[in-house]
């Protein structure tokens, strides 16, 4: 019985650092997603995102059943990069549970032109977002996301 306990304890000590490394790698992969959000016009950041997002990655932002592929997402962000050159997406908290990484982040920016139909005339926005990323084999396969775009529009309208 003592041998069995010693074996279990030794195995736990050996595997614990490996699990920590996997968590660090998955969090690092998710951080590259936010690095791209903060540098949407950067081809280098887009390429890094493509390396951490699975080929079949899905972006899901509501219950409409519409999913965005990584290629469409990269295209949308390129547009955001032109419209909001100072877009910054800061990770405030990142929590991992199993193969999911939950992120609370803050997005700020000043659109150069009309944004979702609102001409903010040089005004900025500062909003919160919550995302749940699912990873498999070290790659992001799905990202559920909620951003406070209504709050951004209120700020741009000055209300």
Backbone as CSV, one residue per row, in Angstrom:
resi,resn,N_x,N_y,N_z,CA_x,CA_y,CA_z,C_x,C_y,C_z
1,UNK,0.823,-1.187,0.000,0.000,0.000,0.000,0.876,1.264,0.000
2,UNK,1.954,1.238,0.783,2.860,2.378,0.825,3.511,2.594,-0.542
3,UNK,3.873,1.494,-1.210,4.472,1.596,-2.533,3.500,2.251,-3.509
4,UNK,2.225,1.859,-3.437,1.210,2.411,-4.332,1.041,3.905,-4.099
5,UNK,0.998,4.326,-2.847,0.881,5.758,-2.535,2.096,6.530,-3.044
6,UNK,3.256,5.972,-2.858,4.490,6.607,-3.338,4.466,6.721,-4.861
7,UNK,4.025,5.669,-5.530,3.937,5.680,-6.995,2.955,6.733,-7.489
8,UNK,1.812,6.830,-6.843,0.801,7.833,-7.227,1.350,9.242,-7.007
9,UNK,1.981,9.457,-5.865,2.544,10.778,-5.567,3.635,11.145,-6.564
10,UNK,4.492,10.197,-6.886,5.569,10.455,-7.850,4.996,10.767,-9.226
11,UNK,3.981,10.043,-9.628,3.341,10.287,-10.927,2.723,11.676,-10.965
12,UNK,2.064,12.046,-9.879,1.463,13.384,-9.808,2.523,14.467,-9.922
13,UNK,3.653,14.274,-9.255,4.734,15.253,-9.318,5.325,15.371,-10.721
14,UNK,5.367,14.273,-11.433,5.904,14.273,-12.792,4.920,14.930,-13.759
15,UNK,3.626,14.629,-13.607,2.629,15.120,-14.559,2.211,16.560,-14.309
16,UNK,2.302,17.032,-13.088,1.853,18.391,-12.770,2.539,19.456,-13.616
17,UNK,3.859,19.447,-13.761,4.489,20.472,-14.610,4.055,20.358,-16.071
18,UNK,3.790,19.147,-16.532,3.353,18.974,-17.923,1.996,19.621,-18.135
19,UNK,1.096,19.444,-17.184,-0.232,20.051,-17.289,-0.116,21.562,-17.267
20,UNK,0.753,22.089,-16.407,0.962,23.535,-16.353,1.491,24.072,-17.659
21,UNK,2.369,23.319,-18.319,2.896,23.736,-19.612,1.817,23.767,-20.673
22,UNK,0.922,22.786,-20.645,-0.178,22.756,-21.613,-1.077,23.965,-21.415
23,UNK,-1.367,24.285,-20.159,-2.205,25.452,-19.871,-1.516,26.720,-20.354
24,UNK,-0.237,26.859,-20.082,0.508,28.043,-20.526,0.490,28.143,-22.044
25,UNK,0.664,27.028,-22.742,0.656,27.044,-24.207,-0.712,27.423,-24.748
26,UNK,-1.778,26.913,-24.133,-3.120,27.249,-24.601,-3.428,28.716,-24.332
27,UNK,-3.029,29.221,-23.186,-3.229,30.643,-22.900,-2.410,31.499,-23.859
28,UNK,-1.207,31.063,-24.198,-0.369,31.803,-25.153,-1.030,31.831,-26.524
29,UNK,-1.655,30.718,-26.919,-2.366,30.671,-28.205,-3.525,31.666,-28.194
30,UNK,-4.277,31.696,-27.109,-5.408,32.628,-26.998,-4.905,34.073,-26.978
31,UNK,-3.782,34.334,-26.329,-3.231,35.702,-26.303,-2.931,36.195,-27.720
32,UNK,-2.495,35.292,-28.599,-2.214,35.689,-29.991,-3.483,36.182,-30.685
33,UNK,-4.630,35.639,-30.306,-5.921,36.106,-30.815,-6.104,37.585,-30.462
34,UNK,-5.809,37.940,-29.195,-5.977,39.330,-28.748,-4.893,40.247,-29.299
35,UNK,-3.722,39.713,-29.510,-2.670,40.496,-30.165,-3.134,40.903,-31.564
36,UNK,-3.794,39.986,-32.254,-4.328,40.287,-33.586,-5.452,41.310,-33.489
37,UNK,-6.356,41.170,-32.491,-7.434,42.146,-32.328,-6.885,43.555,-32.134
38,UNK,-5.744,43.660,-31.442,-5.142,44.972,-31.186,-4.307,45.476,-32.364
39,UNK,-4.049,44.609,-33.335,-3.259,44.976,-34.516,-3.950,44.437,-35.767
40,UNK,-5.205,44.854,-35.987,-6.007,44.228,-37.045,-5.502,44.466,-38.463
41,UNK,-4.693,45.480,-38.669,-4.175,45.746,-40.013,-2.842,45.038,-40.264
42,UNK,-2.313,44.380,-39.245,-1.008,43.743,-39.344,-1.085,42.367,-39.992
43,UNK,-0.405,42.222,-41.113,-0.367,40.913,-41.785,0.369,39.892,-40.933
44,UNK,1.368,40.332,-40.173,2.115,39.422,-39.303,1.219,38.879,-38.190
45,UNK,0.413,39.760,-37.582,-0.496,39.308,-36.529,-1.608,38.422,-37.109
46,UNK,-2.061,38.737,-38.305,-3.071,37.891,-38.961,-2.495,36.496,-39.204
47,UNK,-1.246,36.435,-39.633,-0.589,35.146,-39.880,-0.433,34.370,-38.575
48,UNK,-0.082,35.045,-37.493,0.030,34.385,-36.183,-1.325,33.829,-35.748
49,UNK,-2.383,34.615,-35.952,-3.725,34.140,-35.621,-4.041,32.872,-36.399
50,UNK,-3.694,32.857,-37.681,-3.976,31.683,-38.516,-3.240,30.445,-38.003
51,UNK,-2.096,30.630,-37.340,-1.358,29.466,-36.827,-1.977,28.908,-35.548
52,UNK,-2.718,29.728,-34.789,-3.313,29.246,-33.533,-4.790,28.899,-33.675
53,UNK,-5.406,29.320,-34.778,-6.811,28.987,-35.031,-6.859,27.759,-35.936
54,UNK,-7.655,26.794,-35.544,-7.806,25.586,-36.351,-8.403,25.946,-37.715
55,UNK,-8.151,25.109,-38.706,-8.688,25.344,-40.057,-10.204,25.510,-40.032
56,UNK,-10.875,24.796,-39.134,-12.338,24.852,-39.059,-12.815,25.747,-37.908
57,UNK,-11.973,26.707,-37.467,-12.323,27.622,-36.373,-13.645,28.304,-36.664
58,UNK,-14.440,28.490,-35.599,-15.725,29.169,-35.722,-15.800,30.320,-34.729
59,UNK,-16.286,31.441,-35.204,-16.578,32.590,-34.367,-18.095,32.652,-34.229
60,UNK,-18.573,32.611,-32.980,-20.010,32.594,-32.728,-20.341,33.752,-31.790
61,UNK,-21.130,34.715,-32.295,-21.424,35.907,-31.519,-22.866,36.072,-31.105
62,UNK,-23.726,35.147,-31.516,-25.126,35.224,-31.109,-25.796,33.868,-31.353
63,UNK,-27.097,33.817,-31.199,-27.833,32.562,-31.359,-28.476,32.428,-32.730
64,UNK,-27.987,33.152,-33.714,-28.577,33.119,-35.055,-28.136,31.900,-35.861
65,UNK,-27.229,31.122,-35.332,-26.626,29.969,-36.022,-25.623,30.396,-37.078
66,UNK,-25.386,31.688,-37.225,-24.370,32.163,-38.160,-23.004,32.036,-37.495
67,UNK,-22.088,31.448,-38.224,-20.727,31.277,-37.726,-19.778,31.910,-38.732
68,UNK,-18.735,32.525,-38.208,-17.753,33.171,-39.075,-16.507,32.304,-39.125
69,UNK,-15.999,32.068,-40.326,-14.756,31.311,-40.490,-13.575,32.210,-40.153
70,UNK,-12.420,31.601,-39.998,-11.232,32.410,-39.679,-10.870,33.331,-40.829
71,UNK,-11.091,32.908,-42.077,-10.783,33.767,-43.230,-11.696,34.993,-43.252
72,UNK,-12.988,34.798,-42.982,-13.909,35.946,-42.937,-13.575,36.856,-41.763
73,UNK,-13.171,36.255,-40.658,-12.792,37.029,-39.472,-11.578,37.908,-39.773
74,UNK,-10.580,37.342,-40.427,-9.378,38.108,-40.790,-9.768,39.268,-41.713
75,UNK,-10.662,39.014,-42.659,-11.131,40.072,-43.554,-11.868,41.171,-42.810
76,UNK,-12.719,40.782,-41.858,-13.452,41.771,-41.070,-12.486,42.621,-40.247
77,UNK,-11.490,41.983,-39.665,-10.541,42.747,-38.853,-9.694,43.686,-39.700
78,UNK,-9.390,43.292,-40.925,-8.644,44.198,-41.811,-9.455,45.483,-42.019
79,UNK,-10.767,45.337,-42.189,-11.652,46.506,-42.321,-11.627,47.336,-41.030
80,UNK,-11.709,46.663,-39.873,-11.654,47.372,-38.594,-10.321,48.110,-38.453
81,UNK,-9.249,47.536,-38.934,-7.936,48.167,-38.849,-7.881,49.488,-39.593
82,UNK,-8.585,49.559,-40.723,-8.642,50.813,-41.485,-9.562,51.817,-40.812
83,UNK,-10.690,51.319,-40.298,-11.688,52.200,-39.690,-11.261,52.685,-38.301
84,UNK,-10.602,51.804,-37.525,-10.198,52.139,-36.150,-8.705,51.821,-36.006
85,UNK,-7.840,52.680,-36.527,-6.406,52.370,-36.512,-5.810,52.230,-35.113
86,UNK,-6.432,52.834,-34.106,-5.896,52.728,-32.747,-6.660,51.695,-31.909
87,UNK,-7.338,50.756,-32.551,-8.075,49.720,-31.821,-7.125,48.981,-30.885
88,UNK,-7.528,48.887,-29.633,-6.716,48.175,-28.649,-7.619,47.234,-27.859
89,UNK,-7.207,45.988,-27.786,-7.991,44.966,-27.086,-7.107,44.402,-25.984
90,UNK,-7.353,44.801,-24.740,-6.518,44.426,-23.613,-7.155,43.303,-22.808
91,UNK,-6.405,42.237,-22.600,-6.882,41.148,-21.754,-6.787,41.613,-20.306
92,UNK,-7.900,41.563,-19.607,-7.938,41.944,-18.199,-7.876,40.721,-17.296
93,UNK,-8.415,39.593,-17.795,-8.420,38.359,-17.011,-8.534,37.180,-17.965
94,UNK,-7.760,36.141,-17.700,-7.785,34.935,-18.521,-7.814,33.733,-17.575
95,UNK,-8.852,32.923,-17.693,-9.046,31.776,-16.814,-9.180,30.526,-17.674
96,UNK,-8.482,29.473,-17.300,-8.595,28.219,-18.050,-9.280,27.168,-17.196
97,UNK,-10.196,26.461,-17.832,-10.873,25.327,-17.219,-10.926,24.224,-18.265
98,UNK,-10.128,23.196,-18.067,-10.071,22.117,-19.053,-9.562,22.642,-20.375
99,UNK,-10.313,22.383,-21.438,-9.901,22.836,-22.771,-10.525,24.179,-23.156
100,UNK,-11.054,24.895,-22.175,-11.655,26.201,-22.443,-10.860,27.299,-21.745
101,UNK,-10.729,28.423,-22.457,-10.085,29.607,-21.899,-11.108,30.736,-21.965
102,UNK,-11.432,31.293,-20.799,-12.413,32.372,-20.688,-11.645,33.673,-20.506
103,UNK,-12.031,34.676,-21.283,-11.301,35.945,-21.259,-12.267,37.105,-21.052
104,UNK,-11.910,37.971,-20.104,-12.585,39.263,-19.943,-11.606,40.284,-20.482
105,UNK,-12.080,41.083,-21.437,-11.170,42.037,-22.069,-11.828,43.405,-22.207
106,UNK,-10.979,44.349,-22.584,-11.422,45.736,-22.754,-10.993,46.194,-24.141
107,UNK,-11.946,46.725,-24.884,-11.655,47.237,-26.224,-11.852,48.749,-26.237
108,UNK,-10.868,49.450,-26.791,-10.952,50.900,-26.929,-10.558,51.282,-28.355
109,UNK,-11.067,52.406,-28.787,-10.690,52.887,-30.104,-11.439,54.147,-30.486
110,UNK,-10.951,54.788,-31.538,-11.563,56.003,-32.075,-11.762,55.799,-33.571
111,UNK,-12.996,55.540,-34.005,-13.243,55.342,-35.440,-12.954,56.612,-36.241
112,UNK,-12.400,56.415,-37.446,-12.119,57.538,-38.349,-13.345,57.935,-39.150
113,UNK,-14.346,57.090,-39.164,-15.555,57.361,-39.935,-16.744,56.698,-39.278
114,UNK,-17.871,56.657,-39.987,-19.075,56.033,-39.418,-18.811,54.584,-38.999
115,UNK,-19.301,54.262,-37.808,-19.121,52.937,-37.218,-20.494,52.377,-36.893
116,UNK,-20.867,51.287,-37.543,-22.217,50.707,-37.402,-23.276,51.789,-37.616
117,UNK,-23.037,52.662,-38.581,-24.002,53.701,-38.925,-23.937,54.948,-38.064
118,UNK,-23.035,54.993,-37.108,-22.928,56.158,-36.218,-21.649,56.908,-36.544
119,UNK,-21.791,58.205,-36.805,-20.611,59.042,-37.038,-20.229,59.661,-35.702
120,UNK,-19.207,59.113,-35.079,-18.789,59.569,-33.754,-18.002,60.856,-33.766
121,UNK,-17.678,61.393,-34.945,-16.944,62.659,-35.065,-15.746,62.722,-34.121
122,UNK,-14.889,61.697,-34.197,-13.660,61.692,-33.413,-13.805,61.213,-31.984
123,UNK,-14.992,60.784,-31.606,-15.189,60.281,-30.250,-14.666,58.852,-30.151
124,UNK,-14.352,58.461,-28.931,-13.810,57.128,-28.680,-14.815,56.260,-27.940
125,UNK,-14.536,54.961,-27.939,-15.344,54.036,-27.143,-14.429,53.217,-26.248
126,UNK,-15.017,52.689,-25.187,-14.314,51.864,-24.201,-15.331,50.840,-23.713
127,UNK,-15.181,49.591,-24.141,-16.186,48.570,-23.843,-15.558,47.299,-23.255
128,UNK,-16.412,46.468,-22.678,-15.998,45.176,-22.147,-16.448,44.080,-23.099
129,UNK,-15.676,43.001,-23.120,-16.037,41.813,-23.896,-15.749,40.577,-23.042
130,UNK,-16.550,39.551,-23.262,-16.342,38.256,-22.619,-16.295,37.214,-23.732
131,UNK,-15.271,36.385,-23.723,-15.102,35.354,-24.749,-14.832,34.009,-24.089
132,UNK,-15.309,32.959,-24.732,-15.012,31.595,-24.306,-14.405,30.884,-25.511
133,UNK,-13.141,30.536,-25.392,-12.415,29.860,-26.470,-12.279,28.380,-26.122
134,UNK,-12.598,27.518,-27.076,-12.406,26.080,-26.910,-11.194,25.680,-27.730
135,UNK,-10.289,24.920,-27.112,-9.063,24.494,-27.785,-9.019,22.976,-27.919
136,UNK,-8.380,22.538,-28.978,-8.138,21.118,-29.204,-6.751,21.001,-29.825
137,UNK,-5.930,20.165,-29.249,-4.562,19.967,-29.735,-3.795,21.287,-29.846
138,UNK,-4.030,22.194,-28.886,-3.298,23.452,-28.846,-3.798,24.530,-29.796
139,UNK,-4.897,24.261,-30.512,-5.449,25.242,-31.462,-6.854,25.647,-31.023
140,UNK,-7.189,26.902,-31.288,-8.531,27.391,-30.970,-9.475,26.857,-32.042
141,UNK,-10.523,26.141,-31.627,-11.478,25.579,-32.591,-12.798,26.350,-32.602
142,UNK,-13.092,27.062,-31.508,-14.350,27.799,-31.435,-14.178,28.954,-30.467
143,UNK,-14.782,30.087,-30.821,-14.767,31.257,-29.929,-16.170,31.823,-29.839
144,UNK,-16.768,31.700,-28.658,-18.029,32.380,-28.371,-17.641,33.752,-27.842
145,UNK,-18.344,34.795,-28.292,-17.951,36.133,-27.854,-19.154,37.051,-27.710
146,UNK,-19.045,37.945,-26.723,-20.053,38.975,-26.483,-19.293,40.265,-26.227
147,UNK,-19.581,41.280,-27.048,-18.977,42.597,-26.879,-20.092,43.612,-26.648
148,UNK,-19.800,44.652,-25.926,-20.794,45.679,-25.645,-20.806,46.736,-26.756
149,UNK,-21.146,46.311,-27.980,-21.177,47.252,-29.098,-22.263,48.307,-28.920
150,UNK,-23.376,47.967,-28.232,-24.407,48.971,-27.986,-23.845,50.100,-27.109
151,UNK,-23.027,49.717,-26.125,-22.371,50.723,-25.287,-21.403,51.583,-26.094
152,UNK,-20.695,50.958,-27.034,-19.776,51.721,-27.901,-20.553,52.757,-28.710
153,UNK,-21.678,52.343,-29.262,-22.474,53.278,-30.080,-23.022,54.419,-29.221
154,UNK,-23.456,54.119,-27.986,-23.923,55.189,-27.090,-22.794,56.177,-26.829
155,UNK,-21.591,55.666,-26.601,-20.456,56.557,-26.353,-20.132,57.403,-27.577
156,UNK,-20.209,56.806,-28.749,-19.911,57.543,-29.991,-20.980,58.590,-30.293
157,UNK,-22.209,58.303,-29.899,-23.300,59.264,-30.082,-23.247,60.377,-29.032
158,UNK,-22.481,60.130,-27.955,-22.366,61.131,-26.898,-23.518,61.051,-25.909
159,UNK,-24.170,59.893,-25.812,-25.304,59.746,-24.885,-24.927,58.898,-23.715
